[in-house]
Amino acid sequence: MKILIYGLNYAPELTGVGKYTAEMAVLLASRGHEVRVVCAPPYYPEWHVAAGYVSWRYQHEMRDGVTIWRAPLWVPARPSGLKRMLHLASFAASSLPLLARQALWRPDTVMLIAPTLMCAPATLALARLTNANAWAHIQDFEVDAAFDLGLLKSSRAARVARWIESTLLRRFDTVSSITPQMSSRVVLKGVEPSRVVCLPNWVDVSTIFPLARASDYRRLLGIPVDQKVVLYSGNMGAKQGIETLADAAASLAARADVTFVFCGSGAAKEGLLERCAKLTNCVFIPLQPTERLNELLNLADIHVLPQRGDAADLVMPSKLTGMFASGRAVVAMARRGTGLYDAVSPRGVVVPPDNVKALAAAITVLASDPERRAALGKAARHFAERALSPESTIGTFEERLAMLVRKTLVGKSRGKRAKVDAPYFGGPRSSSAAARRHKPATTEEAAPD
């Protein structure tokens, strides 16, 4: 089957949407599908284009059996609401020639990864032109996040943006998202339930697993074995509410046996550094290579996952799957009934969002209770092994693709496109996810024609 994936982020980005998009493409290619990707050069979460790539050229490469075209884009050094919109628009415009080029290839399915929905009109146009199936996969509800989190503030603009979003989503043959709650939100936006699929994110439990020894990072960072490490690893952005971790670290500064380690980058990192500048119990390190991820995650005695209350069910933190697979205790901030709460509460500790006192109290209790930490870590690991393998999610994806292709063939035989009618996968399917290691890629300039 010919599958075209169209999205902003892709490997070698180490976190977020790019990581999962790349893993999906590689898994599909390994199962015999012909996969092509149109994306941007890697820039996230540092917000500058990675070495070996340029922001102003079209580039072409092969990576792990996947053909990749990269379109230029503008990357703001200090992203704000308006700058983010211009950033997304630059990719939507510059990628059009690359997308048009794929019409000659005639894909069976065109899959848009959101963010960004600015690319939805072109996705739909290509799908209709080539009689391909149009699929939108939502990792983040970017429109809701932009207004609900205060990145953009105009109520009139919010109404217009949400109307446009709903109009576009209703035109896709399939719309998927990564939790049952986020999938239900798609239905509330006007998409027929029969067109909605839940495709959870995943983790490769053979790559991320509990170590029987202390992590090498304790030696590298000079952290004694008996010190309790509270680890945050990933993007440091507006949706994370990461400032609550700085406040929790400040409230626990008197505890000599607890160290906070922050690993990552993002728009909020500078502010976090300022908050923690006078704290001796905080250590900062940059994002680590993929091949070091298991060693890093095993540094934690306690993983922490902050999230702003107003970000509930707009996103599902991608880092959670790795936390579970590492077999360490997890403390998350989430409201009851949200996807994050439902995922963590049976096998971790959940405290209310934006509640520093509750977060500090949960860390204090776990830091003093090794048996409780071990029990939670074991439960998290068991869940990862049972429910977060790649096969189930990719299997669901392939089943849906095969059904869409059959519908299209029937429609062709009747001289028209057939309307999609498939069951709504509202429940949590076993997720998948391979943190597959990506082989080095060769990069070359490519004309967009």
C-alpha positions as CSV (number, residue, x, y, z in Angstrom):
1,M,0.0,0.0,0.0
2,K,1.3,3.5,-0.8
3,I,1.1,5.8,2.2
4,L,2.0,9.4,2.2
5,I,2.5,11.0,5.7
6,Y,2.4,14.8,5.8
7,G,3.4,16.6,8.9
8,L,5.6,19.2,10.4
9,N,7.8,17.1,12.7
10,Y,9.9,14.0,12.0
11,A,13.1,12.2,13.1
12,P,15.7,12.9,14.1
13,E,13.7,14.9,16.6
14,L,13.9,13.1,19.9
15,T,10.6,14.1,21.6
16,G,7.0,14.8,20.9
17,V,5.1,14.4,17.6
18,G,8.2,13.9,15.4
19,K,9.3,10.9,17.4
20,Y,6.0,9.0,17.0
21,T,5.5,10.0,13.4
22,A,8.9,8.6,12.5
23,E,8.3,5.4,14.4
24,M,4.9,5.0,12.7
25,A,6.4,5.5,9.2
26,V,9.3,3.0,9.9
27,L,6.9,0.4,11.3
28,L,4.7,0.7,8.3
29,A,7.7,0.4,5.9
30,S,9.0,-2.6,7.8
31,R,5.6,-4.3,7.2
32,G,5.9,-4.0,3.4
33,H,4.2,-0.7,2.8
34,E,5.7,2.0,0.5
35,V,5.9,5.1,2.8
36,R,6.8,8.6,1.9
37,V,7.0,11.6,4.2
38,V,6.7,15.4,3.6
39,C,7.9,17.3,6.6
40,A,10.1,20.1,7.9
41,P,13.8,20.0,8.9
42,P,14.2,19.0,12.6
43,Y,14.0,21.9,15.0
44,Y,12.0,20.8,18.0
45,P,12.1,21.3,21.0
46,E,15.2,23.6,20.7
47,W,13.5,25.9,18.3
48,H,16.5,26.0,15.9
49,V,17.2,23.8,13.0
50,A,19.5,20.9,13.8
51,A,23.0,20.6,12.5
52,G,23.2,19.0,9.0
53,Y,19.9,20.6,8.0
54,V,18.9,24.1,6.8
55,S,15.7,26.1,7.2
56,W,15.6,27.7,3.8
57,R,16.2,24.7,1.4
58,Y,14.3,21.8,0.1
59,Q,16.0,18.6,1.1
60,H,15.6,14.9,0.3
61,E,16.8,11.8,2.2
62,M,16.2,8.1,2.9
63,R,15.9,7.0,6.5
64,D,15.1,3.5,7.7
65,G,13.3,2.5,4.4
66,V,11.2,5.7,4.3
67,T,11.6,8.4,1.5
68,I,11.5,11.9,3.1
69,W,11.2,15.3,1.5
70,R,11.8,18.3,3.8
71,A,10.3,21.8,3.1
72,P,11.7,25.1,4.3
73,L,10.1,26.9,7.2
74,W,10.7,29.9,9.5
75,V,11.6,29.0,13.1
76,P,11.3,31.8,15.6
77,A,13.9,31.9,18.3
78,R,11.3,33.0,20.9
79,P,8.0,31.5,19.8
80,S,4.8,33.4,20.8
81,G,1.2,33.0,19.8
82,L,1.5,35.1,16.6
83,K,5.0,33.8,15.8
84,R,3.8,30.2,16.1
85,M,1.0,30.9,13.6
86,L,3.5,32.4,11.1
87,H,5.8,29.5,11.7
88,L,3.1,27.0,10.9
89,A,2.0,29.0,7.9
90,S,5.5,29.1,6.5
91,F,5.6,25.3,6.4
92,A,2.0,25.0,5.0
93,A,3.0,27.2,2.1
94,S,6.5,25.9,1.3
95,S,5.4,22.3,1.4
96,L,2.8,22.7,-1.3
97,P,5.2,22.0,-4.2
98,L,6.4,18.8,-2.5
99,L,2.9,17.7,-1.9
100,A,1.9,18.4,-5.5
101,R,4.8,16.3,-6.6
102,Q,3.3,13.3,-4.8
103,A,0.2,13.4,-7.1
104,L,2.3,11.6,-9.8
105,W,3.0,8.8,-7.3
106,R,-0.7,8.4,-6.6
107,P,-0.8,7.3,-2.9
108,D,-3.5,5.1,-1.6
109,T,-3.7,7.1,1.6
110,V,-2.7,10.6,2.5
111,M,-2.2,11.0,6.3
112,L,-2.0,14.5,7.8
113,I,-0.4,14.7,11.3
114,A,-1.8,17.5,13.4
115,P,-0.4,19.9,14.3
116,T,-0.7,21.6,11.8
117,L,-4.3,21.8,10.4
118,M,-3.1,24.6,8.2
119,C,-2.0,21.7,5.9
120,A,-5.5,20.2,5.8
121,P,-6.8,21.9,2.7
122,A,-3.8,20.7,0.7
123,T,-4.1,17.2,2.1
124,L,-7.7,17.0,1.1
125,A,-7.0,18.4,-2.3
126,L,-4.3,15.8,-3.0
127,A,-6.5,13.0,-1.7
128,R,-9.4,14.0,-3.9
129,L,-7.2,14.6,-7.0
130,T,-5.6,11.1,-6.7
131,N,-8.7,9.4,-5.4
132,A,-6.7,8.5,-2.2
133,N,-8.2,8.2,1.3
134,A,-7.7,11.3,3.5
135,W,-6.7,10.6,7.1
136,A,-6.1,13.2,9.9
137,H,-4.2,12.0,13.0
138,I,-4.4,14.4,15.9
139,Q,-1.6,14.4,18.4
140,D,-2.4,17.9,19.7
141,F,-5.6,20.0,19.4
142,E,-3.7,23.0,18.3
143,V,-6.7,25.3,17.9
144,D,-8.1,24.6,21.3
145,A,-4.6,24.8,22.9
146,A,-3.8,28.1,21.3
147,F,-6.9,29.8,22.8
148,D,-7.5,27.8,26.0
149,L,-3.9,28.2,27.1
150,G,-3.9,31.9,26.2
151,L,-1.4,31.8,23.4
152,L,-4.0,33.6,21.3
153,K,-6.7,35.6,23.0
154,S,-9.4,36.9,20.6
155,S,-12.7,35.3,21.2
156,R,-13.9,36.2,17.7
157,A,-10.8,34.6,16.2
158,A,-11.4,31.5,18.4
159,R,-14.9,31.1,17.0
160,V,-13.7,31.4,13.4
161,A,-10.8,29.1,13.9
162,R,-12.9,26.4,15.6
163,W,-15.5,26.6,12.7
164,I,-12.7,26.2,10.2
165,E,-11.3,23.3,12.1
166,S,-14.6,21.5,12.3
167,T,-15.3,22.1,8.6
168,L,-12.0,20.6,7.6
169,L,-12.1,17.6,9.9
170,R,-15.6,16.6,8.7
171,R,-14.1,16.2,5.2
172,F,-11.6,13.6,6.1
173,D,-12.4,9.9,5.5
174,T,-10.9,9.1,8.9
175,V,-9.9,11.2,11.9
176,S,-7.8,9.5,14.7
177,S,-6.4,10.7,18.0
178,I,-4.3,9.1,20.8
179,T,-6.7,8.7,23.7
180,P,-10.4,7.9,24.1
181,Q,-11.1,11.3,25.5
182,M,-9.3,13.1,22.6
183,S,-11.2,10.8,20.1
184,S,-14.5,11.9,21.8
185,R,-13.5,15.5,21.4
186,V,-13.2,14.9,17.6
187,V,-16.8,13.7,17.6
188,L,-17.9,16.9,19.5
189,K,-16.3,18.8,16.7
190,G,-18.8,17.4,14.3
191,V,-17.0,14.3,12.8
192,E,-19.2,11.3,12.5
193,P,-18.4,8.6,15.1
194,S,-18.0,6.0,12.3
195,R,-15.1,8.0,11.0
196,V,-13.2,8.3,14.3
197,V,-10.5,5.9,15.4
198,C,-8.4,5.8,18.6
199,L,-4.7,5.1,17.8
200,P,-2.7,5.4,21.1
201,N,0.9,6.2,21.3
202,W,3.3,3.4,22.2
203,V,6.7,2.3,23.6
204,D,9.2,-0.4,22.6
205,V,9.6,-2.3,25.9
206,S,12.6,-4.1,24.5
207,T,14.4,-0.8,24.2
208,I,13.1,0.9,27.4
209,F,13.3,-1.4,30.4
210,P,14.3,-1.4,34.1
211,L,18.0,-1.7,34.7
212,A,19.3,-4.1,37.5
213,R,22.0,-1.6,38.3
214,A,22.3,2.1,39.0
215,S,22.1,4.3,35.9
216,D,25.4,5.6,34.5
217,Y,23.9,9.1,34.8
218,R,24.4,9.0,38.6
219,R,28.1,8.8,38.1
220,L,28.2,11.4,35.2
221,L,26.2,13.9,37.3
222,G,27.8,13.1,40.6
223,I,24.6,12.0,42.3
224,P,25.1,9.4,45.1
225,V,23.3,6.1,44.9
226,D,21.3,6.8,48.0
227,Q,20.1,10.1,46.7
228,K,16.4,10.2,45.4
229,V,16.2,11.5,41.9
230,V,13.0,13.3,40.7
231,L,13.3,13.4,36.9
232,Y,11.6,15.5,34.3
233,S,12.6,14.7,30.7
234,G,11.1,16.2,27.6
235,N,9.9,19.4,26.1
236,M,9.8,22.5,28.3
237,G,6.9,24.4,26.8
238,A,3.7,26.3,27.7
239,K,1.5,23.2,27.9
240,Q,3.6,21.5,30.5
241,G,3.1,23.8,33.4
242,I,6.7,23.0,34.3
243,E,7.0,26.0,36.6
244,T,5.2,24.0,39.2
245,L,8.3,21.7,39.3
246,A,10.6,24.6,40.1
247,D,8.2,25.6,42.9
248,A,8.1,22.1,44.3
249,A,11.9,21.9,44.2
250,A,12.1,25.2,46.1
251,S,9.6,23.8,48.7
252,L,11.8,20.7,49.2
253,A,15.1,22.5,49.2
254,A,15.7,21.6,52.9
255,R,15.7,17.8,52.0
256,A,19.2,16.9,51.4
257,D,18.3,13.5,50.0
258,V,16.2,14.7,47.0
259,T,17.6,16.0,43.7
260,F,15.6,17.3,40.8
261,V,17.0,16.6,37.4
262,F,15.6,18.5,34.4
263,C,16.5,17.1,31.0
264,G,15.2,18.8,27.8
265,S,14.7,22.1,26.0
266,G,11.9,24.3,24.9
267,A,10.4,27.8,25.0
268,A,9.9,27.7,28.8
269,K,13.5,26.5,29.7
270,E,15.0,30.0,30.2
271,G,12.3,30.9,32.7
272,L,12.8,27.6,34.5
273,L,16.5,28.2,34.8
274,E,15.8,31.6,36.3
275,R,13.4,30.1,38.9
276,C,15.9,27.4,39.8
277,A,19.1,29.6,39.7
278,K,19.5,29.7,43.5
279,L,18.4,26.1,44.2
280,T,21.2,23.6,45.0
281,N,18.9,20.6,44.6
282,C,18.3,21.1,40.8
283,V,20.4,19.8,37.9
284,F,19.9,20.7,34.2
285,I,21.1,18.6,31.3
286,P,20.2,18.9,27.5
287,L,18.2,16.3,25.6
288,Q,20.1,13.1,25.4
289,P,20.6,10.8,22.3
290,T,18.0,8.2,21.6
291,E,20.5,5.4,22.3
292,R,20.9,6.8,25.9
293,L,17.2,7.2,26.6
294,N,16.9,4.0,28.7
295,E,19.9,4.9,30.8
296,L,18.4,8.4,31.4
297,L,14.9,7.1,32.3
298,N,16.5,4.7,34.8
299,L,18.1,7.6,36.5
300,A,14.7,8.4,38.1
301,D,13.5,7.2,41.4
302,I,10.4,9.2,40.7
303,H,9.3,10.5,37.3
304,V,7.2,13.7,37.4
305,L,4.8,14.8,34.7
306,P,3.3,18.3,35.2
307,Q,0.5,19.5,33.1
308,R,-1.6,22.7,33.2
309,G,-5.2,22.1,34.2
310,D,-6.5,23.9,31.1
311,A,-4.5,21.5,28.8
312,A,-6.7,18.6,29.9
313,D,-7.4,16.3,26.9
314,L,-5.9,18.8,24.4
315,V,-2.7,16.8,24.5
316,M,-1.4,13.5,25.9
317,P,2.3,13.8,27.0
318,S,4.3,11.5,24.7
319,K,6.9,11.0,27.4
320,L,4.5,9.0,29.6
321,T,4.9,5.7,27.7
322,G,8.7,5.7,28.3
323,M,8.2,6.5,32.0
324,F,5.9,3.4,32.3
325,A,8.3,1.2,30.5
326,S,11.3,2.2,32.7
327,G,9.5,0.6,35.7
328,R,9.9,3.7,37.9
329,A,7.2,5.4,40.0
330,V,5.3,8.2,38.2
331,V,3.7,11.3,39.7
332,A,1.4,13.2,37.3
333,M,-0.7,16.3,37.5
334,A,-4.2,15.8,36.1
335,R,-7.9,16.2,36.7
336,R,-10.1,13.2,37.4
337,G,-11.7,11.9,34.2
338,T,-9.0,13.1,31.8
339,G,-7.0,10.8,29.7
340,L,-3.8,11.4,31.7
341,Y,-5.6,10.7,35.0
342,D,-7.1,7.5,33.6
343,A,-3.7,6.4,32.4
344,V,-1.7,7.1,35.5
345,S,-4.0,6.6,38.5
346,P,-4.1,2.8,38.5
347,R,-0.3,2.6,38.5
348,G,1.0,5.9,39.7
349,V,0.2,8.9,41.8
350,V,-2.0,11.7,40.5
351,V,-2.3,15.2,42.1
352,P,-4.4,18.2,41.0
353,P,-2.9,20.4,38.3
354,D,-1.2,23.7,39.4
355,N,-1.1,22.4,43.0
356,V,2.5,22.7,44.1
357,K,1.8,21.7,47.7
358,A,0.2,18.4,46.6
359,L,3.0,17.7,44.2
360,A,5.7,18.3,46.8
361,A,3.7,16.1,49.3
362,A,3.5,13.2,46.8
363,I,7.2,13.4,46.1
364,T,8.0,13.5,49.8
365,V,5.9,10.4,50.5
366,L,7.4,8.4,47.6
367,A,11.0,9.5,48.4
368,S,10.6,8.0,51.9
369,D,8.9,4.8,50.8
370,P,11.0,2.5,48.5
371,E,8.5,-0.3,48.7
372,R,5.7,1.9,47.4
373,R,8.0,3.2,44.6
374,A,8.9,-0.4,43.6
375,A,5.2,-1.5,43.6
376,L,4.2,1.4,41.4
377,G,7.1,0.9,39.0
378,K,6.3,-2.8,38.7
379,A,2.6,-2.0,37.9
380,A,3.7,0.6,35.3
381,R,6.1,-1.8,33.6
382,H,3.4,-4.5,33.5
383,F,1.0,-2.1,31.8
384,A,3.6,-1.1,29.3
385,E,4.3,-4.7,28.4
386,R,0.6,-5.6,28.2
387,A,-0.9,-2.6,26.5
388,L,1.8,-0.4,24.9
389,S,3.4,-2.5,22.2
390,P,3.5,-1.3,18.6
391,E,1.7,-4.2,17.0
392,S,-1.8,-3.5,18.3
393,T,-1.9,0.2,17.2
394,I,-0.3,-0.5,13.8
395,G,-2.5,-3.5,13.4
396,T,-5.6,-1.3,14.0
397,F,-4.2,1.3,11.5
398,E,-3.6,-1.3,8.8
399,E,-7.1,-2.8,9.3
400,R,-8.6,0.6,8.8
401,L,-6.5,1.4,5.8
402,A,-7.4,-1.9,4.2
403,M,-11.1,-1.2,4.8
404,L,-10.8,2.3,3.3
405,V,-9.1,0.9,0.2
406,R,-11.8,-1.7,-0.2
407,K,-14.4,1.1,0.0
408,T,-12.6,3.2,-2.5
409,L,-12.4,0.3,-5.0
410,V,-16.1,-0.4,-4.5
411,G,-16.7,3.3,-5.2
412,K,-14.6,3.3,-8.3
413,S,-16.5,0.3,-9.6
414,R,-19.7,2.3,-9.1
415,G,-18.2,5.4,-10.6
416,K,-18.0,7.4,-7.3
417,R,-16.3,7.4,-3.9
418,A,-17.9,5.3,-1.3
419,K,-18.8,6.8,2.0
420,V,-16.7,5.4,4.8
421,D,-18.6,3.4,7.5
422,A,-16.5,1.7,10.1
423,P,-16.8,1.1,13.9
424,Y,-15.7,3.8,16.3
425,F,-12.8,2.6,18.3
426,G,-13.5,4.5,21.5
427,G,-11.8,2.3,24.0
428,P,-8.1,2.1,24.8
429,R,-6.6,-0.3,22.3
430,S,-3.2,-1.8,23.1
431,S,-0.9,0.8,22.0
432,S,2.3,0.5,20.3
433,A,5.2,2.3,20.1
434,A,8.5,1.7,19.3
435,A,11.2,4.0,20.3
436,R,13.1,2.6,17.4
437,R,16.6,3.8,17.0
438,H,16.9,5.7,13.7
439,K,19.9,5.0,11.6
440,P,22.0,7.9,10.3
441,A,20.4,9.5,7.3
442,T,22.0,10.9,4.2
443,T,20.8,14.4,3.3
444,E,20.9,16.1,0.0
445,E,19.2,19.2,-1.6
446,A,16.2,18.4,-3.7
447,A,14.2,20.6,-6.0
448,P,10.6,20.9,-5.1
449,D,9.3,20.2,-8.5
